[in-house]
Amino acid sequence: MEWAETLWLALALVLILEGLLPLLAPRQWRQMFTQLMQLRDGQLRFCGLLCIAAGIVALALL
């Protein structure tokens, strides 16, 4: 499998996972989104950094 195909498969998986919460629990998703809107930029950046770090660790373990 070439890298471009793998990248598209990964993107498709992200979209599937991102769509599960609004599909299964729209009220909770809306509440979570509202809470995220209340965070300051620095807090959002830190959350993004943690997500990136977790993804790198997961890739390294696989």
PyMOL Python script that loads the backbone (N, CA, C, O; Angstrom):
from pymol import cmd

cmd.read_pdbstr("""\
ATOM      1  N   MET A   1       0.852  -1.165   0.000  1.00  0.00           N
ATOM      2  CA  MET A   1       0.000   0.000   0.000  1.00  0.00           C
ATOM      3  C   MET A   1       0.906   1.239   0.000  1.00  0.00           C
ATOM      4  O   MET A   1       1.792   1.366   0.845  1.00  0.00           O
ATOM      5  N   GLU A   2       0.683   2.115  -0.918  1.00  0.00           N
ATOM      6  CA  GLU A   2       1.537   3.291  -0.993  1.00  0.00           C
ATOM      7  C   GLU A   2       1.092   4.345   0.017  1.00  0.00           C
ATOM      8  O   GLU A   2      -0.012   4.266   0.556  1.00  0.00           O
ATOM      9  N   TRP A   3       1.951   5.329   0.273  1.00  0.00           N
ATOM     10  CA  TRP A   3       1.717   6.301   1.354  1.00  0.00           C
ATOM     11  C   TRP A   3       0.485   7.150   1.108  1.00  0.00           C
ATOM     12  O   TRP A   3      -0.215   7.481   2.065  1.00  0.00           O
ATOM     13  N   ALA A   4       0.187   7.518  -0.133  1.00  0.00           N
ATOM     14  CA  ALA A   4      -0.983   8.361  -0.409  1.00  0.00           C
ATOM     15  C   ALA A   4      -2.275   7.617  -0.069  1.00  0.00           C
ATOM     16  O   ALA A   4      -3.205   8.198   0.490  1.00  0.00           O
ATOM     17  N   GLU A   5      -2.322   6.344  -0.407  1.00  0.00           N
ATOM     18  CA  GLU A   5      -3.505   5.541  -0.095  1.00  0.00           C
ATOM     19  C   GLU A   5      -3.673   5.408   1.425  1.00  0.00           C
ATOM     20  O   GLU A   5      -4.786   5.485   1.946  1.00  0.00           O
ATOM     21  N   THR A   6      -2.563   5.208   2.118  1.00  0.00           N
ATOM     22  CA  THR A   6      -2.598   5.106   3.568  1.00  0.00           C
ATOM     23  C   THR A   6      -3.079   6.415   4.187  1.00  0.00           C
ATOM     24  O   THR A   6      -3.852   6.405   5.145  1.00  0.00           O
ATOM     25  N   LEU A   7      -2.626   7.531   3.644  1.00  0.00           N
ATOM     26  CA  LEU A   7      -3.050   8.835   4.152  1.00  0.00           C
ATOM     27  C   LEU A   7      -4.551   9.037   3.971  1.00  0.00           C
ATOM     28  O   LEU A   7      -5.219   9.529   4.880  1.00  0.00           O
ATOM     29  N   TRP A   8      -5.085   8.667   2.821  1.00  0.00           N
ATOM     30  CA  TRP A   8      -6.519   8.806   2.579  1.00  0.00           C
ATOM     31  C   TRP A   8      -7.323   7.879   3.486  1.00  0.00           C
ATOM     32  O   TRP A   8      -8.395   8.254   3.961  1.00  0.00           O
ATOM     33  N   LEU A   9      -6.810   6.670   3.730  1.00  0.00           N
ATOM     34  CA  LEU A   9      -7.493   5.751   4.643  1.00  0.00           C
ATOM     35  C   LEU A   9      -7.508   6.317   6.063  1.00  0.00           C
ATOM     36  O   LEU A   9      -8.517   6.217   6.761  1.00  0.00           O
ATOM     37  N   ALA A  10      -6.397   6.907   6.487  1.00  0.00           N
ATOM     38  CA  ALA A  10      -6.332   7.514   7.818  1.00  0.00           C
ATOM     39  C   ALA A  10      -7.314   8.678   7.924  1.00  0.00           C
ATOM     40  O   ALA A  10      -7.996   8.820   8.938  1.00  0.00           O
ATOM     41  N   LEU A  11      -7.392   9.506   6.893  1.00  0.00           N
ATOM     42  CA  LEU A  11      -8.327  10.627   6.892  1.00  0.00           C
ATOM     43  C   LEU A  11      -9.772  10.127   6.963  1.00  0.00           C
ATOM     44  O   LEU A  11     -10.594  10.691   7.684  1.00  0.00           O
ATOM     45  N   ALA A  12     -10.071   9.082   6.222  1.00  0.00           N
ATOM     46  CA  ALA A  12     -11.418   8.509   6.252  1.00  0.00           C
ATOM     47  C   ALA A  12     -11.760   7.997   7.648  1.00  0.00           C
ATOM     48  O   ALA A  12     -12.882   8.182   8.119  1.00  0.00           O
ATOM     49  N   LEU A  13     -10.808   7.359   8.306  1.00  0.00           N
ATOM     50  CA  LEU A  13     -11.034   6.855   9.652  1.00  0.00           C
ATOM     51  C   LEU A  13     -11.262   8.001  10.636  1.00  0.00           C
ATOM     52  O   LEU A  13     -12.114   7.896  11.519  1.00  0.00           O
ATOM     53  N   VAL A  14     -10.518   9.081  10.495  1.00  0.00           N
ATOM     54  CA  VAL A  14     -10.714  10.258  11.353  1.00  0.00           C
ATOM     55  C   VAL A  14     -12.119  10.811  11.158  1.00  0.00           C
ATOM     56  O   VAL A  14     -12.794  11.135  12.135  1.00  0.00           O
ATOM     57  N   LEU A  15     -12.564  10.921   9.928  1.00  0.00           N
ATOM     58  CA  LEU A  15     -13.909  11.445   9.663  1.00  0.00           C
ATOM     59  C   LEU A  15     -14.990  10.550  10.260  1.00  0.00           C
ATOM     60  O   LEU A  15     -15.987  11.043  10.787  1.00  0.00           O
ATOM     61  N   ILE A  16     -14.795   9.242  10.178  1.00  0.00           N
ATOM     62  CA  ILE A  16     -15.760   8.304  10.764  1.00  0.00           C
ATOM     63  C   ILE A  16     -15.809   8.492  12.275  1.00  0.00           C
ATOM     64  O   ILE A  16     -16.889   8.597  12.856  1.00  0.00           O
ATOM     65  N   LEU A  17     -14.644   8.535  12.908  1.00  0.00           N
ATOM     66  CA  LEU A  17     -14.593   8.689  14.359  1.00  0.00           C
ATOM     67  C   LEU A  17     -15.150  10.037  14.808  1.00  0.00           C
ATOM     68  O   LEU A  17     -15.835  10.116  15.827  1.00  0.00           O
ATOM     69  N   GLU A  18     -14.863  11.088  14.058  1.00  0.00           N
ATOM     70  CA  GLU A  18     -15.367  12.419  14.399  1.00  0.00           C
ATOM     71  C   GLU A  18     -16.892  12.495  14.261  1.00  0.00           C
ATOM     72  O   GLU A  18     -17.536  13.276  14.962  1.00  0.00           O
ATOM     73  N   GLY A  19     -17.461  11.710  13.385  1.00  0.00           N
ATOM     74  CA  GLY A  19     -18.903  11.755  13.168  1.00  0.00           C
ATOM     75  C   GLY A  19     -19.704  10.899  14.130  1.00  0.00           C
ATOM     76  O   GLY A  19     -20.927  11.022  14.189  1.00  0.00           O
ATOM     77  N   LEU A  20     -19.043  10.037  14.884  1.00  0.00           N
ATOM     78  CA  LEU A  20     -19.780   9.142  15.777  1.00  0.00           C
ATOM     79  C   LEU A  20     -20.497   9.876  16.908  1.00  0.00           C
ATOM     80  O   LEU A  20     -21.668   9.604  17.174  1.00  0.00           O
ATOM     81  N   LEU A  21     -19.812  10.798  17.574  1.00  0.00           N
ATOM     82  CA  LEU A  21     -20.440  11.467  18.711  1.00  0.00           C
ATOM     83  C   LEU A  21     -21.646  12.305  18.303  1.00  0.00           C
ATOM     84  O   LEU A  21     -22.690  12.193  18.946  1.00  0.00           O
ATOM     85  N   PRO A  22     -21.557  13.145  17.261  1.00  0.00           N
ATOM     86  CA  PRO A  22     -22.775  13.888  16.873  1.00  0.00           C
ATOM     87  C   PRO A  22     -23.911  12.970  16.421  1.00  0.00           C
ATOM     88  O   PRO A  22     -25.084  13.308  16.579  1.00  0.00           O
ATOM     89  N   LEU A  23     -23.566  11.821  15.863  1.00  0.00           N
ATOM     90  CA  LEU A  23     -24.601  10.884  15.422  1.00  0.00           C
ATOM     91  C   LEU A  23     -25.280  10.205  16.607  1.00  0.00           C
ATOM     92  O   LEU A  23     -26.506  10.104  16.654  1.00  0.00           O
ATOM     93  N   LEU A  24     -24.480   9.742  17.558  1.00  0.00           N
ATOM     94  CA  LEU A  24     -25.009   8.938  18.654  1.00  0.00           C
ATOM     95  C   LEU A  24     -25.498   9.766  19.840  1.00  0.00           C
ATOM     96  O   LEU A  24     -26.432   9.363  20.533  1.00  0.00           O
ATOM     97  N   ALA A  25     -24.872  10.922  20.076  1.00  0.00           N
ATOM     98  CA  ALA A  25     -25.237  11.739  21.240  1.00  0.00           C
ATOM     99  C   ALA A  25     -25.156  13.226  20.881  1.00  0.00           C
ATOM    100  O   ALA A  25     -24.243  13.916  21.333  1.00  0.00           O
ATOM    101  N   PRO A  26     -26.083  13.721  20.087  1.00  0.00           N
ATOM    102  CA  PRO A  26     -25.986  15.117  19.631  1.00  0.00           C
ATOM    103  C   PRO A  26     -26.061  16.146  20.761  1.00  0.00           C
ATOM    104  O   PRO A  26     -25.388  17.175  20.697  1.00  0.00           O
ATOM    105  N   ARG A  27     -26.858  15.888  21.782  1.00  0.00           N
ATOM    106  CA  ARG A  27     -26.984  16.855  22.879  1.00  0.00           C
ATOM    107  C   ARG A  27     -25.653  16.976  23.643  1.00  0.00           C
ATOM    108  O   ARG A  27     -25.209  18.083  23.947  1.00  0.00           O
ATOM    109  N   GLN A  28     -25.029  15.843  23.947  1.00  0.00           N
ATOM    110  CA  GLN A  28     -23.752  15.862  24.652  1.00  0.00           C
ATOM    111  C   GLN A  28     -22.667  16.479  23.786  1.00  0.00           C
ATOM    112  O   GLN A  28     -21.799  17.191  24.292  1.00  0.00           O
ATOM    113  N   TRP A  29     -22.708  16.211  22.483  1.00  0.00           N
ATOM    114  CA  TRP A  29     -21.732  16.803  21.566  1.00  0.00           C
ATOM    115  C   TRP A  29     -21.864  18.322  21.561  1.00  0.00           C
ATOM    116  O   TRP A  29     -20.862  19.036  21.594  1.00  0.00           O
ATOM    117  N   ARG A  30     -23.090  18.810  21.521  1.00  0.00           N
ATOM    118  CA  ARG A  30     -23.333  20.254  21.516  1.00  0.00           C
ATOM    119  C   ARG A  30     -22.843  20.889  22.824  1.00  0.00           C
ATOM    120  O   ARG A  30     -22.257  21.971  22.804  1.00  0.00           O
ATOM    121  N   GLN A  31     -23.083  20.217  23.962  1.00  0.00           N
ATOM    122  CA  GLN A  31     -22.608  20.731  25.241  1.00  0.00           C
ATOM    123  C   GLN A  31     -21.077  20.777  25.276  1.00  0.00           C
ATOM    124  O   GLN A  31     -20.495  21.754  25.748  1.00  0.00           O
ATOM    125  N   MET A  32     -20.433  19.732  24.782  1.00  0.00           N
ATOM    126  CA  MET A  32     -18.980  19.691  24.750  1.00  0.00           C
ATOM    127  C   MET A  32     -18.436  20.798  23.845  1.00  0.00           C
ATOM    128  O   MET A  32     -17.455  21.456  24.192  1.00  0.00           O
ATOM    129  N   PHE A  33     -19.055  21.003  22.709  1.00  0.00           N
ATOM    130  CA  PHE A  33     -18.621  22.039  21.781  1.00  0.00           C
ATOM    131  C   PHE A  33     -18.782  23.424  22.410  1.00  0.00           C
ATOM    132  O   PHE A  33     -17.922  24.288  22.237  1.00  0.00           O
ATOM    133  N   THR A  34     -19.877  23.636  23.138  1.00  0.00           N
ATOM    134  CA  THR A  34     -20.096  24.912  23.815  1.00  0.00           C
ATOM    135  C   THR A  34     -19.017  25.149  24.868  1.00  0.00           C
ATOM    136  O   THR A  34     -18.524  26.267  25.010  1.00  0.00           O
ATOM    137  N   GLN A  35     -18.653  24.109  25.601  1.00  0.00           N
ATOM    138  CA  GLN A  35     -17.593  24.236  26.602  1.00  0.00           C
ATOM    139  C   GLN A  35     -16.250  24.531  25.942  1.00  0.00           C
ATOM    140  O   GLN A  35     -15.458  25.308  26.475  1.00  0.00           O
ATOM    141  N   LEU A  36     -15.987  23.919  24.789  1.00  0.00           N
ATOM    142  CA  LEU A  36     -14.740  24.189  24.075  1.00  0.00           C
ATOM    143  C   LEU A  36     -14.670  25.642  23.622  1.00  0.00           C
ATOM    144  O   LEU A  36     -13.591  26.234  23.599  1.00  0.00           O
ATOM    145  N   MET A  37     -15.803  26.212  23.265  1.00  0.00           N
ATOM    146  CA  MET A  37     -15.835  27.604  22.815  1.00  0.00           C
ATOM    147  C   MET A  37     -15.474  28.566  23.948  1.00  0.00           C
ATOM    148  O   MET A  37     -15.053  29.694  23.692  1.00  0.00           O
ATOM    149  N   GLN A  38     -15.635  28.129  25.188  1.00  0.00           N
ATOM    150  CA  GLN A  38     -15.334  28.975  26.344  1.00  0.00           C
ATOM    151  C   GLN A  38     -13.843  28.975  26.702  1.00  0.00           C
ATOM    152  O   GLN A  38     -13.403  29.825  27.476  1.00  0.00           O
ATOM    153  N   LEU A  39     -13.064  28.044  26.158  1.00  0.00           N
ATOM    154  CA  LEU A  39     -11.638  27.961  26.475  1.00  0.00           C
ATOM    155  C   LEU A  39     -10.861  29.093  25.815  1.00  0.00           C
ATOM    156  O   LEU A  39     -11.225  29.574  24.742  1.00  0.00           O
ATOM    157  N   ARG A  40      -9.798  29.503  26.469  1.00  0.00           N
ATOM    158  CA  ARG A  40      -8.911  30.519  25.889  1.00  0.00           C
ATOM    159  C   ARG A  40      -8.045  29.865  24.814  1.00  0.00           C
ATOM    160  O   ARG A  40      -7.942  28.641  24.749  1.00  0.00           O
ATOM    161  N   ASP A  41      -7.425  30.693  23.974  1.00  0.00           N
ATOM    162  CA  ASP A  41      -6.587  30.181  22.884  1.00  0.00           C
ATOM    163  C   ASP A  41      -5.460  29.294  23.402  1.00  0.00           C
ATOM    164  O   ASP A  41      -5.181  28.242  22.826  1.00  0.00           O
ATOM    165  N   GLY A  42      -4.825  29.706  24.467  1.00  0.00           N
ATOM    166  CA  GLY A  42      -3.724  28.928  25.022  1.00  0.00           C
ATOM    167  C   GLY A  42      -4.169  27.548  25.482  1.00  0.00           C
ATOM    168  O   GLY A  42      -3.447  26.565  25.313  1.00  0.00           O
ATOM    169  N   GLN A  43      -5.361  27.480  26.064  1.00  0.00           N
ATOM    170  CA  GLN A  43      -5.888  26.193  26.513  1.00  0.00           C
ATOM    171  C   GLN A  43      -6.191  25.286  25.323  1.00  0.00           C
ATOM    172  O   GLN A  43      -5.932  24.084  25.367  1.00  0.00           O
ATOM    173  N   LEU A  44      -6.740  25.870  24.266  1.00  0.00           N
ATOM    174  CA  LEU A  44      -7.021  25.073  23.065  1.00  0.00           C
ATOM    175  C   LEU A  44      -5.728  24.586  22.418  1.00  0.00           C
ATOM    176  O   LEU A  44      -5.649  23.449  21.954  1.00  0.00           O
ATOM    177  N   ARG A  45      -4.718  25.450  22.389  1.00  0.00           N
ATOM    178  CA  ARG A  45      -3.434  25.050  21.824  1.00  0.00           C
ATOM    179  C   ARG A  45      -2.830  23.908  22.620  1.00  0.00           C
ATOM    180  O   ARG A  45      -2.268  22.977  22.044  1.00  0.00           O
ATOM    181  N   PHE A  46      -2.942  23.973  23.948  1.00  0.00           N
ATOM    182  CA  PHE A  46      -2.402  22.903  24.789  1.00  0.00           C
ATOM    183  C   PHE A  46      -3.135  21.589  24.521  1.00  0.00           C
ATOM    184  O   PHE A  46      -2.506  20.533  24.456  1.00  0.00           O
ATOM    185  N   CYS A  47      -4.453  21.645  24.367  1.00  0.00           N
ATOM    186  CA  CYS A  47      -5.226  20.438  24.032  1.00  0.00           C
ATOM    187  C   CYS A  47      -4.785  19.877  22.684  1.00  0.00           C
ATOM    188  O   CYS A  47      -4.651  18.664  22.521  1.00  0.00           O
ATOM    189  N   GLY A  48      -4.563  20.766  21.722  1.00  0.00           N
ATOM    190  CA  GLY A  48      -4.078  20.326  20.416  1.00  0.00           C
ATOM    191  C   GLY A  48      -2.710  19.677  20.519  1.00  0.00           C
ATOM    192  O   GLY A  48      -2.452  18.658  19.878  1.00  0.00           O
ATOM    193  N   LEU A  49      -1.826  20.270  21.330  1.00  0.00           N
ATOM    194  CA  LEU A  49      -0.497  19.706  21.534  1.00  0.00           C
ATOM    195  C   LEU A  49      -0.577  18.309  22.159  1.00  0.00           C
ATOM    196  O   LEU A  49       0.156  17.404  21.762  1.00  0.00           O
ATOM    197  N   LEU A  50      -1.464  18.142  23.131  1.00  0.00           N
ATOM    198  CA  LEU A  50      -1.635  16.836  23.757  1.00  0.00           C
ATOM    199  C   LEU A  50      -2.146  15.804  22.750  1.00  0.00           C
ATOM    200  O   LEU A  50      -1.705  14.654  22.762  1.00  0.00           O
ATOM    201  N   CYS A  51      -3.060  16.203  21.894  1.00  0.00           N
ATOM    202  CA  CYS A  51      -3.583  15.286  20.877  1.00  0.00           C
ATOM    203  C   CYS A  51      -2.482  14.874  19.896  1.00  0.00           C
ATOM    204  O   CYS A  51      -2.375  13.703  19.530  1.00  0.00           O
ATOM    205  N   ILE A  52      -1.678  15.831  19.478  1.00  0.00           N
ATOM    206  CA  ILE A  52      -0.586  15.529  18.566  1.00  0.00           C
ATOM    207  C   ILE A  52       0.413  14.583  19.232  1.00  0.00           C
ATOM    208  O   ILE A  52       0.858  13.614  18.617  1.00  0.00           O
ATOM    209  N   ALA A  53       0.764  14.863  20.483  1.00  0.00           N
ATOM    210  CA  ALA A  53       1.706  14.012  21.209  1.00  0.00           C
ATOM    211  C   ALA A  53       1.160  12.593  21.369  1.00  0.00           C
ATOM    212  O   ALA A  53       1.897  11.621  21.202  1.00  0.00           O
ATOM    213  N   ALA A  54      -0.132  12.473  21.692  1.00  0.00           N
ATOM    214  CA  ALA A  54      -0.735  11.146  21.830  1.00  0.00           C
ATOM    215  C   ALA A  54      -0.721  10.407  20.498  1.00  0.00           C
ATOM    216  O   ALA A  54      -0.490   9.198  20.465  1.00  0.00           O
ATOM    217  N   GLY A  55      -0.965  11.117  19.402  1.00  0.00           N
ATOM    218  CA  GLY A  55      -0.929  10.490  18.087  1.00  0.00           C
ATOM    219  C   GLY A  55       0.466  10.024  17.722  1.00  0.00           C
ATOM    220  O   GLY A  55       0.627   8.945  17.152  1.00  0.00           O
ATOM    221  N   ILE A  56       1.478  10.819  18.039  1.00  0.00           N
ATOM    222  CA  ILE A  56       2.858  10.432  17.748  1.00  0.00           C
ATOM    223  C   ILE A  56       3.248   9.205  18.560  1.00  0.00           C
ATOM    224  O   ILE A  56       3.883   8.288  18.038  1.00  0.00           O
ATOM    225  N   VAL A  57       2.873   9.184  19.825  1.00  0.00           N
ATOM    226  CA  VAL A  57       3.168   8.023  20.676  1.00  0.00           C
ATOM    227  C   VAL A  57       2.467   6.781  20.131  1.00  0.00           C
ATOM    228  O   VAL A  57       3.064   5.706  20.067  1.00  0.00           O
ATOM    229  N   ALA A  58       1.197   6.930  19.739  1.00  0.00           N
ATOM    230  CA  ALA A  58       0.460   5.792  19.188  1.00  0.00           C
ATOM    231  C   ALA A  58       1.117   5.283  17.902  1.00  0.00           C
ATOM    232  O   ALA A  58       1.229   4.073  17.705  1.00  0.00           O
ATOM    233  N   LEU A  59       1.550   6.190  17.029  1.00  0.00           N
ATOM    234  CA  LEU A  59       2.224   5.772  15.810  1.00  0.00           C
ATOM    235  C   LEU A  59       3.547   5.070  16.103  1.00  0.00           C
ATOM    236  O   LEU A  59       3.905   4.091  15.449  1.00  0.00           O
ATOM    237  N   ALA A  60       4.264   5.586  17.094  1.00  0.00           N
ATOM    238  CA  ALA A  60       5.540   4.980  17.442  1.00  0.00           C
ATOM    239  C   ALA A  60       5.351   3.567  17.999  1.00  0.00           C
ATOM    240  O   ALA A  60       6.169   2.681  17.751  1.00  0.00           O
ATOM    241  N   LEU A  61       4.278   3.367  18.747  1.00  0.00           N
ATOM    242  CA  LEU A  61       4.011   2.042  19.321  1.00  0.00           C
ATOM    243  C   LEU A  61       3.540   1.044  18.262  1.00  0.00           C
ATOM    244  O   LEU A  61       3.715  -0.164  18.416  1.00  0.00           O
ATOM    245  N   LEU A  62       2.956   1.548  17.213  1.00  0.00           N
ATOM    246  CA  LEU A  62       2.470   0.648  16.151  1.00  0.00           C
ATOM    247  C   LEU A  62       3.596   0.404  15.188  1.00  0.00           C
ATOM    248  O   LEU A  62       3.425  -0.324  14.210  1.00  0.00           O
TER     249      LEU A  62
END
""", "prot")
cmd.dss("prot")
cmd.show_as("cartoon", "prot")
cmd.util.cbc("prot")
cmd.orient("prot")
